Amino acid sequence: MRKIFSRKKHDKSLKELFIDCSELTQNAFLSMQKAVLAYVDGNFTEAQKKADDTIALEKKQDRVKEEIFERIFSRETMVFSRADRIQVIENIDKITDKIEIVVRKLLLFQVEINENLREGIKEIAELNHQIGVEVHDMVLNVLEDFQKAKNNITEITNLRRTVREKQWELQKLNYVHQEDFLTFRYTETLIKYLMEAADRAEIFADRVFILINKYAL
């Protein structure tokens, strides 16, 4: 009978690939932050470069995801069931997909962000970067220490709440200060997409919390 799954040795364990996948999401958050900061400062060339870097990270993560899916039915042991492993990887991938949408939005059109909104948008980008760090740490910890992972989940929730509050402040400023309609709409959408990246991270954190309660002794 033909063997469906190869038993060849791999350079990295399945656990290491999971960590690589979450690290790529963390790096994508950082690259997105740099792209947004450059864009807000009017440095569109640098914004383009960092946006391209973010897109490249998303594509690299897709390759890691494919390798994980090829090996997920192997006999390598992990805490979670196969179905739950797939759920973890799919959720990580969805975060990075949302990050890619943010940077692709930056590449569509060049506008001058009103000075009253610049620092706030930069702050949201930085908060997203912090969320990316917490997401990566959460994945590391959920494989080793559930309590530490719970702490990461709490921090992600708090950061996302701060992003939400900042989003409403910025949208109000956008209505007050952006006179050109196209610039207003573009800025509104950019802020919305940054919020959605944080939302997607919190959704993942909520699902990890469910897994922790499922597998906790």
Secondary structure as GFF3:
##gff-version 3
##sequence-region A 1 217
A	DSSP	alpha_helix	14	40	.	.	.	ID=ss1
A	DSSP	alpha_helix	44	71	.	.	.	ID=ss2
A	DSSP	alpha_helix	82	108	.	.	.	ID=ss3
A	DSSP	alpha_helix	115	142	.	.	.	ID=ss4
A	DSSP	alpha_helix	146	177	.	.	.	ID=ss5
A	DSSP	alpha_helix	181	215	.	.	.	ID=ss6
###
